[in-house]
Amino acid sequence: MATTNDEPLPLHELISRILAPEPSFQNPKGLLSGLGTIQALNQSLANQPLLDFINATLRGISQVIFVNNPLSGLLILAAMFIQSAWLGGMSLLGTASATLMAIVLKANPAAIQNGVFGLNAMLVGAAMAFFGAFGNGAWNPVWAIAAIILSAITAVVM
């Protein structure tokens, strides 16, 4: 809004008005409700630890493509399992172990819920799957243990 003496608005206020979403799109309905970051899901799952953990893990998987959406994480995970069950399993194992480590370390709850700790861990799990498949074979428990340990370390380092 303009000031009382009709001075122009400061630049930051003009930009915030231009970038502000339309009120009709702030609470999308139907198929559009899965778009964006779905922060309402974070709020509704805050008191349900298991579902909140699954939500955070899926968000961690989607962080690999710089998206904070559990549905995107589920699609990425499904694609990985279709390509290779070993790759999908190790990526999920890595992301879950880092998310669990962040919870144990009592890291920032908002960062945990938004999957920040899963980004590097998912990549570590995928790398362990790749090298394990060409090393002493897929489904070797040594590679799974390495993925758990190294992925958990990524949460500590962050």
GIKAGI-V16212 format. One record per residue. N is the residue number from 1. PHI is phi as a letter, one per 40 degrees, with the letter a starting at -180 (* if undefined). PSI is psi in whole degrees, 0 to 359 (none if undefined). D_CENTER is the distance of its C-alpha to the mean C-alpha in whole Angstrom. Layout:
# GIKAGI-V16212
n;phi;psi;d_center
N;PHI;PSI;D_CENTER
N;PHI;PSI;D_CENTER
This chain:
# GIKAGI-V16212
n;phi;psi;d_center
1;*;149;37
2;c;153;40
3;c;173;42
4;c;332;45
5;b;28;47
6;f;35;45
7;c;151;44
8;c;155;41
9;c;150;37
10;c;155;35
11;d;318;33
12;c;327;30
13;c;322;31
14;c;316;32
15;c;319;28
16;c;327;27
17;c;323;29
18;c;319;28
19;c;351;24
20;c;134;24
21;c;156;23
22;c;142;26
23;d;329;26
24;c;340;26
25;c;355;23
26;c;329;21
27;b;75;21
28;c;152;21
29;b;161;23
30;g;223;23
31;c;331;21
32;c;348;19
33;c;343;18
34;c;359;15
35;c;160;14
36;g;203;13
37;c;350;10
38;f;52;12
39;c;337;12
40;c;328;15
41;c;319;13
42;d;316;12
43;c;322;15
44;c;337;17
45;c;3;15
46;d;329;16
47;b;12;19
48;b;90;18
49;d;316;16
50;c;313;16
51;c;325;14
52;c;322;12
53;c;317;11
54;c;317;10
55;d;313;8
56;c;323;6
57;c;316;6
58;c;324;6
59;c;324;2
60;c;322;3
61;c;320;5
62;c;341;5
63;c;341;4
64;c;329;8
65;b;22;9
66;f;42;8
67;b;139;7
68;b;72;5
69;a;123;7
70;c;331;7
71;c;322;10
72;c;319;9
73;c;320;7
74;c;319;10
75;c;317;12
76;c;316;11
77;c;318;12
78;c;318;15
79;c;321;16
80;c;318;16
81;c;326;18
82;c;318;20
83;c;314;21
84;a;122;21
85;c;327;20
86;c;314;20
87;c;313;18
88;c;317;15
89;c;316;16
90;c;323;16
91;c;317;13
92;c;318;12
93;c;316;14
94;c;314;13
95;c;317;9
96;c;321;11
97;c;322;13
98;c;322;11
99;c;317;10
100;c;320;13
101;c;320;15
102;c;323;13
103;c;316;14
104;c;321;18
105;c;359;18
106;f;49;17
107;c;177;15
108;d;119;14
109;c;324;13
110;c;321;11
111;c;321;9
112;c;311;9
113;c;328;8
114;c;5;5
115;g;20;3
116;c;323;6
117;c;346;8
118;c;343;6
119;d;298;7
120;c;325;10
121;c;323;11
122;c;320;10
123;c;323;12
124;c;316;15
125;c;318;15
126;c;321;15
127;c;319;18
128;c;323;20
129;c;318;20
130;c;309;21
131;c;329;24
132;c;323;25
133;c;327;26
134;c;349;28
135;c;250;29
136;c;24;31
137;h;150;29
138;c;161;26
139;g;21;25
140;c;125;27
141;c;339;26
142;c;319;26
143;c;324;23
144;c;318;21
145;c;319;22
146;c;320;22
147;c;319;18
148;c;310;18
149;c;310;19
150;c;324;18
151;c;321;14
152;c;324;15
153;c;327;17
154;c;328;14
155;c;325;13
156;c;319;17
157;c;325;17
158;c;none;15
